[in-house]
Amino acid sequence: MIPFANPLLLIWVVLAIVVLGLLLYRFWLTWHEDTSIHFDVAGQSLSNRQATVSRLVELVDYWGKLLTVITLLYGLAIASAYLIVAWQS
């Protein structure tokens, strides 16, 4: 067993929880989003809101993808360390 594995696993769990939180936040952002495009003056406030939500969803998507890759690579590194230590003992 790796003597410092518990803090490594704790960091991995925190990263995974953050990724799941971003997923739920994105789902919440787009839950009742109007997908039709508004061009008229009466729909001006709707188009401003759509633009704001769109920018926010793009930001959440960027960080979600980045943190997902980091979490997967970090998990693979921990699993590899476990396998190397188990193989050597």
Backbone atoms as SQL, in Angstrom:
CREATE TABLE atoms (id INTEGER PRIMARY KEY, chain TEXT, resi INTEGER, resn TEXT, atom TEXT, x REAL, y REAL, z REAL);
INSERT INTO atoms VALUES
  (1, 'A', 1, 'MET', 'N', 0.842, -1.184, 0.000),
  (2, 'A', 1, 'MET', 'CA', 0.000, 0.000, 0.000),
  (3, 'A', 1, 'MET', 'C', 0.878, 1.235, 0.000),
  (4, 'A', 2, 'ILE', 'N', 0.453, 2.229, -0.706),
  (5, 'A', 2, 'ILE', 'CA', 1.183, 3.487, -0.767),
  (6, 'A', 2, 'ILE', 'C', 0.894, 4.255, 0.531),
  (7, 'A', 3, 'PRO', 'N', 1.916, 4.659, 1.272),
  (8, 'A', 3, 'PRO', 'CA', 1.663, 5.306, 2.568),
  (9, 'A', 3, 'PRO', 'C', 0.954, 6.655, 2.468),
  (10, 'A', 4, 'PHE', 'N', 1.097, 7.359, 1.357),
  (11, 'A', 4, 'PHE', 'CA', 0.473, 8.682, 1.220),
  (12, 'A', 4, 'PHE', 'C', -0.721, 8.650, 0.279),
  (13, 'A', 5, 'ALA', 'N', -1.345, 7.481, 0.135),
  (14, 'A', 5, 'ALA', 'CA', -2.427, 7.322, -0.842),
  (15, 'A', 5, 'ALA', 'C', -3.721, 7.998, -0.406),
  (16, 'A', 6, 'ASN', 'N', -4.007, 8.045, 0.875),
  (17, 'A', 6, 'ASN', 'CA', -5.281, 8.640, 1.310),
  (18, 'A', 6, 'ASN', 'C', -5.428, 10.103, 0.901),
  (19, 'A', 7, 'PRO', 'N', -4.413, 10.948, 1.065),
  (20, 'A', 7, 'PRO', 'CA', -4.573, 12.325, 0.575),
  (21, 'A', 7, 'PRO', 'C', -4.733, 12.387, -0.948),
  (22, 'A', 8, 'LEU', 'N', -4.062, 11.509, -1.666),
  (23, 'A', 8, 'LEU', 'CA', -4.202, 11.476, -3.123),
  (24, 'A', 8, 'LEU', 'C', -5.627, 11.109, -3.525),
  (25, 'A', 9, 'LEU', 'N', -6.182, 10.108, -2.855),
  (26, 'A', 9, 'LEU', 'CA', -7.556, 9.712, -3.151),
  (27, 'A', 9, 'LEU', 'C', -8.546, 10.799, -2.751),
  (28, 'A', 10, 'LEU', 'N', -8.270, 11.486, -1.660),
  (29, 'A', 10, 'LEU', 'CA', -9.145, 12.568, -1.236),
  (30, 'A', 10, 'LEU', 'C', -9.159, 13.694, -2.274),
  (31, 'A', 11, 'ILE', 'N', -7.998, 14.023, -2.816),
  (32, 'A', 11, 'ILE', 'CA', -7.925, 15.045, -3.867),
  (33, 'A', 11, 'ILE', 'C', -8.707, 14.591, -5.093),
  (34, 'A', 12, 'TRP', 'N', -8.584, 13.308, -5.455),
  (35, 'A', 12, 'TRP', 'CA', -9.301, 12.780, -6.614),
  (36, 'A', 12, 'TRP', 'C', -10.816, 12.838, -6.388),
  (37, 'A', 13, 'VAL', 'N', -11.258, 12.512, -5.186),
  (38, 'A', 13, 'VAL', 'CA', -12.692, 12.560, -4.877),
  (39, 'A', 13, 'VAL', 'C', -13.198, 13.991, -4.961),
  (40, 'A', 14, 'VAL', 'N', -12.428, 14.946, -4.450),
  (41, 'A', 14, 'VAL', 'CA', -12.831, 16.356, -4.524),
  (42, 'A', 14, 'VAL', 'C', -12.937, 16.796, -5.982),
  (43, 'A', 15, 'LEU', 'N', -11.964, 16.413, -6.813),
  (44, 'A', 15, 'LEU', 'CA', -12.020, 16.760, -8.235),
  (45, 'A', 15, 'LEU', 'C', -13.261, 16.160, -8.894),
  (46, 'A', 16, 'ALA', 'N', -13.560, 14.901, -8.571),
  (47, 'A', 16, 'ALA', 'CA', -14.732, 14.241, -9.156),
  (48, 'A', 16, 'ALA', 'C', -16.025, 14.928, -8.711),
  (49, 'A', 17, 'ILE', 'N', -16.093, 15.362, -7.462),
  (50, 'A', 17, 'ILE', 'CA', -17.280, 16.055, -6.972),
  (51, 'A', 17, 'ILE', 'C', -17.441, 17.405, -7.670),
  (52, 'A', 18, 'VAL', 'N', -16.336, 18.097, -7.911),
  (53, 'A', 18, 'VAL', 'CA', -16.401, 19.379, -8.626),
  (54, 'A', 18, 'VAL', 'C', -16.905, 19.168, -10.053),
  (55, 'A', 19, 'VAL', 'N', -16.422, 18.119, -10.721),
  (56, 'A', 19, 'VAL', 'CA', -16.878, 17.820, -12.085),
  (57, 'A', 19, 'VAL', 'C', -18.373, 17.513, -12.086),
  (58, 'A', 20, 'LEU', 'N', -18.820, 16.703, -11.138),
  (59, 'A', 20, 'LEU', 'CA', -20.250, 16.397, -11.060),
  (60, 'A', 20, 'LEU', 'C', -21.069, 17.651, -10.722),
  (61, 'A', 21, 'GLY', 'N', -20.522, 18.514, -9.885),
  (62, 'A', 21, 'GLY', 'CA', -21.201, 19.771, -9.575),
  (63, 'A', 21, 'GLY', 'C', -21.343, 20.653, -10.801),
  (64, 'A', 22, 'LEU', 'N', -20.289, 20.724, -11.619),
  (65, 'A', 22, 'LEU', 'CA', -20.372, 21.494, -12.864),
  (66, 'A', 22, 'LEU', 'C', -21.403, 20.897, -13.815),
  (67, 'A', 23, 'LEU', 'N', -21.471, 19.577, -13.858),
  (68, 'A', 23, 'LEU', 'CA', -22.465, 18.912, -14.704),
  (69, 'A', 23, 'LEU', 'C', -23.878, 19.270, -14.257),
  (70, 'A', 24, 'LEU', 'N', -24.119, 19.213, -12.959),
  (71, 'A', 24, 'LEU', 'CA', -25.444, 19.562, -12.446),
  (72, 'A', 24, 'LEU', 'C', -25.753, 21.046, -12.651),
  (73, 'A', 25, 'TYR', 'N', -24.754, 21.902, -12.491),
  (74, 'A', 25, 'TYR', 'CA', -24.960, 23.330, -12.696),
  (75, 'A', 25, 'TYR', 'C', -25.308, 23.623, -14.155),
  (76, 'A', 26, 'ARG', 'N', -24.623, 22.959, -15.099),
  (77, 'A', 26, 'ARG', 'CA', -24.932, 23.152, -16.514),
  (78, 'A', 26, 'ARG', 'C', -26.344, 22.673, -16.827),
  (79, 'A', 27, 'PHE', 'N', -26.710, 21.538, -16.248),
  (80, 'A', 27, 'PHE', 'CA', -28.058, 21.017, -16.452),
  (81, 'A', 27, 'PHE', 'C', -29.091, 21.999, -15.904),
  (82, 'A', 28, 'TRP', 'N', -28.807, 22.577, -14.734),
  (83, 'A', 28, 'TRP', 'CA', -29.718, 23.543, -14.135),
  (84, 'A', 28, 'TRP', 'C', -29.823, 24.810, -14.987),
  (85, 'A', 29, 'LEU', 'N', -28.700, 25.253, -15.569),
  (86, 'A', 29, 'LEU', 'CA', -28.706, 26.445, -16.418),
  (87, 'A', 29, 'LEU', 'C', -29.592, 26.270, -17.643),
  (88, 'A', 30, 'THR', 'N', -29.560, 25.108, -18.225),
  (89, 'A', 30, 'THR', 'CA', -30.267, 24.877, -19.487),
  (90, 'A', 30, 'THR', 'C', -31.609, 24.183, -19.295),
  (91, 'A', 31, 'TRP', 'N', -32.058, 24.031, -18.071),
  (92, 'A', 31, 'TRP', 'CA', -33.284, 23.283, -17.776),
  (93, 'A', 31, 'TRP', 'C', -34.500, 23.866, -18.501),
  (94, 'A', 32, 'HIS', 'N', -34.761, 25.143, -18.352),
  (95, 'A', 32, 'HIS', 'CA', -35.934, 25.768, -18.976),
  (96, 'A', 32, 'HIS', 'C', -35.524, 26.816, -20.002),
  (97, 'A', 33, 'GLU', 'N', -34.389, 26.622, -20.603),
  (98, 'A', 33, 'GLU', 'CA', -33.888, 27.608, -21.570),
  (99, 'A', 33, 'GLU', 'C', -34.719, 27.562, -22.854),
  (100, 'A', 34, 'ASP', 'N', -35.074, 28.726, -23.317),
  (101, 'A', 34, 'ASP', 'CA', -35.813, 28.865, -24.570),
  (102, 'A', 34, 'ASP', 'C', -34.817, 28.731, -25.715),
  (103, 'A', 35, 'THR', 'N', -34.999, 27.735, -26.581),
  (104, 'A', 35, 'THR', 'CA', -34.029, 27.483, -27.648),
  (105, 'A', 35, 'THR', 'C', -34.355, 28.206, -28.947),
  (106, 'A', 36, 'SER', 'N', -35.489, 28.906, -29.001),
  (107, 'A', 36, 'SER', 'CA', -35.794, 29.662, -30.215),
  (108, 'A', 36, 'SER', 'C', -35.062, 30.997, -30.183),
  (109, 'A', 37, 'ILE', 'N', -34.687, 31.472, -31.344),
  (110, 'A', 37, 'ILE', 'CA', -33.930, 32.725, -31.450),
  (111, 'A', 37, 'ILE', 'C', -34.909, 33.879, -31.591),
  (112, 'A', 38, 'HIS', 'N', -34.689, 34.942, -30.790),
  (113, 'A', 38, 'HIS', 'CA', -35.571, 36.109, -30.808),
  (114, 'A', 38, 'HIS', 'C', -34.842, 37.277, -31.464),
  (115, 'A', 39, 'PHE', 'N', -35.461, 37.819, -32.527),
  (116, 'A', 39, 'PHE', 'CA', -34.866, 38.937, -33.249),
  (117, 'A', 39, 'PHE', 'C', -35.634, 40.244, -33.076),
  (118, 'A', 40, 'ASP', 'N', -36.909, 40.158, -32.758),
  (119, 'A', 40, 'ASP', 'CA', -37.731, 41.365, -32.705),
  (120, 'A', 40, 'ASP', 'C', -37.451, 42.179, -31.444),
  (121, 'A', 41, 'VAL', 'N', -37.969, 43.400, -31.430),
  (122, 'A', 41, 'VAL', 'CA', -37.741, 44.319, -30.310),
  (123, 'A', 41, 'VAL', 'C', -38.409, 43.798, -29.043),
  (124, 'A', 42, 'ALA', 'N', -39.572, 43.192, -29.198),
  (125, 'A', 42, 'ALA', 'CA', -40.275, 42.666, -28.025),
  (126, 'A', 42, 'ALA', 'C', -39.478, 41.551, -27.361),
  (127, 'A', 43, 'GLY', 'N', -38.701, 40.824, -28.139),
  (128, 'A', 43, 'GLY', 'CA', -37.901, 39.739, -27.596),
  (129, 'A', 43, 'GLY', 'C', -36.486, 40.145, -27.257),
  (130, 'A', 44, 'GLN', 'N', -36.216, 41.438, -27.203),
  (131, 'A', 44, 'GLN', 'CA', -34.860, 41.929, -26.947),
  (132, 'A', 44, 'GLN', 'C', -34.337, 41.453, -25.593),
  (133, 'A', 45, 'SER', 'N', -35.166, 41.521, -24.569),
  (134, 'A', 45, 'SER', 'CA', -34.716, 41.075, -23.248),
  (135, 'A', 45, 'SER', 'C', -34.466, 39.570, -23.256),
  (136, 'A', 46, 'LEU', 'N', -35.268, 38.850, -24.038),
  (137, 'A', 46, 'LEU', 'CA', -35.046, 37.406, -24.138),
  (138, 'A', 46, 'LEU', 'C', -33.738, 37.096, -24.850),
  (139, 'A', 47, 'SER', 'N', -33.425, 37.853, -25.912),
  (140, 'A', 47, 'SER', 'CA', -32.180, 37.587, -26.630),
  (141, 'A', 47, 'SER', 'C', -30.963, 37.965, -25.782),
  (142, 'A', 48, 'ASN', 'N', -31.079, 39.011, -24.956),
  (143, 'A', 48, 'ASN', 'CA', -29.983, 39.367, -24.051),
  (144, 'A', 48, 'ASN', 'C', -29.764, 38.257, -23.024),
  (145, 'A', 49, 'ARG', 'N', -30.867, 37.720, -22.500),
  (146, 'A', 49, 'ARG', 'CA', -30.759, 36.626, -21.538),
  (147, 'A', 49, 'ARG', 'C', -30.167, 35.393, -22.202),
  (148, 'A', 50, 'GLN', 'N', -30.585, 35.111, -23.438),
  (149, 'A', 50, 'GLN', 'CA', -30.029, 33.966, -24.154),
  (150, 'A', 50, 'GLN', 'C', -28.535, 34.121, -24.360),
  (151, 'A', 51, 'ALA', 'N', -28.094, 35.320, -24.697),
  (152, 'A', 51, 'ALA', 'CA', -26.666, 35.551, -24.899),
  (153, 'A', 51, 'ALA', 'C', -25.893, 35.350, -23.594),
  (154, 'A', 52, 'THR', 'N', -26.451, 35.831, -22.504),
  (155, 'A', 52, 'THR', 'CA', -25.798, 35.674, -21.199),
  (156, 'A', 52, 'THR', 'C', -25.712, 34.200, -20.807),
  (157, 'A', 53, 'VAL', 'N', -26.816, 33.488, -20.961),
  (158, 'A', 53, 'VAL', 'CA', -26.833, 32.068, -20.618),
  (159, 'A', 53, 'VAL', 'C', -25.886, 31.297, -21.531),
  (160, 'A', 54, 'SER', 'N', -25.838, 31.665, -22.790),
  (161, 'A', 54, 'SER', 'CA', -24.950, 30.995, -23.735),
  (162, 'A', 54, 'SER', 'C', -23.487, 31.155, -23.337),
  (163, 'A', 55, 'ARG', 'N', -23.099, 32.374, -22.967),
  (164, 'A', 55, 'ARG', 'CA', -21.714, 32.603, -22.529),
  (165, 'A', 55, 'ARG', 'C', -21.401, 31.818, -21.266),
  (166, 'A', 56, 'LEU', 'N', -22.344, 31.772, -20.344),
  (167, 'A', 56, 'LEU', 'CA', -22.145, 31.046, -19.103),
  (168, 'A', 56, 'LEU', 'C', -22.041, 29.544, -19.345),
  (169, 'A', 57, 'VAL', 'N', -22.871, 29.023, -20.235),
  (170, 'A', 57, 'VAL', 'CA', -22.813, 27.598, -20.563),
  (171, 'A', 57, 'VAL', 'C', -21.480, 27.256, -21.240),
  (172, 'A', 58, 'GLU', 'N', -20.994, 28.134, -22.113),
  (173, 'A', 58, 'GLU', 'CA', -19.700, 27.901, -22.748),
  (174, 'A', 58, 'GLU', 'C', -18.573, 27.877, -21.719),
  (175, 'A', 59, 'LEU', 'N', -18.634, 28.764, -20.743),
  (176, 'A', 59, 'LEU', 'CA', -17.628, 28.791, -19.685),
  (177, 'A', 59, 'LEU', 'C', -17.679, 27.522, -18.836),
  (178, 'A', 60, 'VAL', 'N', -18.882, 27.104, -18.476),
  (179, 'A', 60, 'VAL', 'CA', -19.042, 25.879, -17.693),
  (180, 'A', 60, 'VAL', 'C', -18.575, 24.669, -18.499),
  (181, 'A', 61, 'ASP', 'N', -18.877, 24.648, -19.802),
  (182, 'A', 61, 'ASP', 'CA', -18.424, 23.555, -20.661),
  (183, 'A', 61, 'ASP', 'C', -16.897, 23.486, -20.719),
  (184, 'A', 62, 'TYR', 'N', -16.255, 24.637, -20.863),
  (185, 'A', 62, 'TYR', 'CA', -14.794, 24.676, -20.936),
  (186, 'A', 62, 'TYR', 'C', -14.170, 24.095, -19.666),
  (187, 'A', 63, 'TRP', 'N', -14.614, 24.616, -18.512),
  (188, 'A', 63, 'TRP', 'CA', -14.045, 24.136, -17.254),
  (189, 'A', 63, 'TRP', 'C', -14.439, 22.697, -16.977),
  (190, 'A', 64, 'GLY', 'N', -15.628, 22.306, -17.380),
  (191, 'A', 64, 'GLY', 'CA', -16.056, 20.921, -17.188),
  (192, 'A', 64, 'GLY', 'C', -15.197, 19.951, -17.970),
  (193, 'A', 65, 'LYS', 'N', -14.917, 20.276, -19.231),
  (194, 'A', 65, 'LYS', 'CA', -14.070, 19.410, -20.049),
  (195, 'A', 65, 'LYS', 'C', -12.651, 19.352, -19.494),
  (196, 'A', 66, 'LEU', 'N', -12.112, 20.506, -19.133),
  (197, 'A', 66, 'LEU', 'CA', -10.755, 20.562, -18.611),
  (198, 'A', 66, 'LEU', 'C', -10.628, 19.771, -17.308),
  (199, 'A', 67, 'LEU', 'N', -11.552, 19.976, -16.386),
  (200, 'A', 67, 'LEU', 'CA', -11.477, 19.264, -15.111),
  (201, 'A', 67, 'LEU', 'C', -11.781, 17.782, -15.255),
  (202, 'A', 68, 'THR', 'N', -12.599, 17.406, -16.233),
  (203, 'A', 68, 'THR', 'CA', -12.853, 15.992, -16.483),
  (204, 'A', 68, 'THR', 'C', -11.577, 15.295, -16.943),
  (205, 'A', 69, 'VAL', 'N', -10.856, 15.910, -17.864),
  (206, 'A', 69, 'VAL', 'CA', -9.596, 15.332, -18.343),
  (207, 'A', 69, 'VAL', 'C', -8.586, 15.250, -17.205),
  (208, 'A', 70, 'ILE', 'N', -8.485, 16.309, -16.416),
  (209, 'A', 70, 'ILE', 'CA', -7.547, 16.309, -15.289),
  (210, 'A', 70, 'ILE', 'C', -7.918, 15.214, -14.287),
  (211, 'A', 71, 'THR', 'N', -9.199, 15.068, -13.999),
  (212, 'A', 71, 'THR', 'CA', -9.651, 14.048, -13.046),
  (213, 'A', 71, 'THR', 'C', -9.357, 12.645, -13.565),
  (214, 'A', 72, 'LEU', 'N', -9.608, 12.416, -14.845),
  (215, 'A', 72, 'LEU', 'CA', -9.325, 11.097, -15.412),
  (216, 'A', 72, 'LEU', 'C', -7.829, 10.779, -15.403),
  (217, 'A', 73, 'LEU', 'N', -7.018, 11.730, -15.811),
  (218, 'A', 73, 'LEU', 'CA', -5.568, 11.495, -15.819),
  (219, 'A', 73, 'LEU', 'C', -5.029, 11.302, -14.408),
  (220, 'A', 74, 'TYR', 'N', -5.531, 12.072, -13.477),
  (221, 'A', 74, 'TYR', 'CA', -5.107, 11.951, -12.080),
  (222, 'A', 74, 'TYR', 'C', -5.516, 10.587, -11.519),
  (223, 'A', 75, 'GLY', 'N', -6.730, 10.144, -11.833),
  (224, 'A', 75, 'GLY', 'CA', -7.186, 8.822, -11.396),
  (225, 'A', 75, 'GLY', 'C', -6.360, 7.707, -12.003),
  (226, 'A', 76, 'LEU', 'N', -6.012, 7.850, -13.279),
  (227, 'A', 76, 'LEU', 'CA', -5.148, 6.839, -13.914),
  (228, 'A', 76, 'LEU', 'C', -3.761, 6.819, -13.287),
  (229, 'A', 77, 'ALA', 'N', -3.249, 7.979, -12.916),
  (230, 'A', 77, 'ALA', 'CA', -1.940, 8.033, -12.262),
  (231, 'A', 77, 'ALA', 'C', -1.979, 7.345, -10.904),
  (232, 'A', 78, 'ILE', 'N', -3.039, 7.562, -10.153),
  (233, 'A', 78, 'ILE', 'CA', -3.166, 6.900, -8.848),
  (234, 'A', 78, 'ILE', 'C', -3.299, 5.388, -9.031),
  (235, 'A', 79, 'ALA', 'N', -4.114, 4.966, -9.994),
  (236, 'A', 79, 'ALA', 'CA', -4.279, 3.536, -10.253),
  (237, 'A', 79, 'ALA', 'C', -2.955, 2.909, -10.695),
  (238, 'A', 80, 'SER', 'N', -2.201, 3.621, -11.518),
  (239, 'A', 80, 'SER', 'CA', -0.896, 3.114, -11.959),
  (240, 'A', 80, 'SER', 'C', 0.054, 2.985, -10.779),
  (241, 'A', 81, 'ALA', 'N', 0.050, 3.962, -9.900),
  (242, 'A', 81, 'ALA', 'CA', 0.906, 3.886, -8.713),
  (243, 'A', 81, 'ALA', 'C', 0.532, 2.686, -7.845),
  (244, 'A', 82, 'TYR', 'N', -0.758, 2.449, -7.659),
  (245, 'A', 82, 'TYR', 'CA', -1.190, 1.280, -6.905),
  (246, 'A', 82, 'TYR', 'C', -0.707, -0.015, -7.558),
  (247, 'A', 83, 'LEU', 'N', -0.848, -0.099, -8.880),
  (248, 'A', 83, 'LEU', 'CA', -0.424, -1.311, -9.578),
  (249, 'A', 83, 'LEU', 'C', 1.079, -1.521, -9.494),
  (250, 'A', 84, 'ILE', 'N', 1.842, -0.464, -9.619),
  (251, 'A', 84, 'ILE', 'CA', 3.306, -0.578, -9.530),
  (252, 'A', 84, 'ILE', 'C', 3.716, -1.033, -8.138),
  (253, 'A', 85, 'VAL', 'N', 3.125, -0.446, -7.110),
  (254, 'A', 85, 'VAL', 'CA', 3.467, -0.838, -5.737),
  (255, 'A', 85, 'VAL', 'C', 3.039, -2.269, -5.470),
  (256, 'A', 86, 'ALA', 'N', 1.850, -2.666, -5.952),
  (257, 'A', 86, 'ALA', 'CA', 1.384, -4.029, -5.747),
  (258, 'A', 86, 'ALA', 'C', 2.249, -5.029, -6.503),
  (259, 'A', 87, 'TRP', 'N', 2.729, -4.651, -7.660),
  (260, 'A', 87, 'TRP', 'CA', 3.559, -5.547, -8.462),
  (261, 'A', 87, 'TRP', 'C', 4.947, -5.737, -7.828),
  (262, 'A', 88, 'GLN', 'N', 5.454, -4.688, -7.210),
  (263, 'A', 88, 'GLN', 'CA', 6.785, -4.760, -6.614),
  (264, 'A', 88, 'GLN', 'C', 6.786, -5.487, -5.280),
  (265, 'A', 89, 'SER', 'N', 5.640, -5.615, -4.634),
  (266, 'A', 89, 'SER', 'CA', 5.653, -6.290, -3.341),
  (267, 'A', 89, 'SER', 'C', 5.387, -7.764, -3.423);
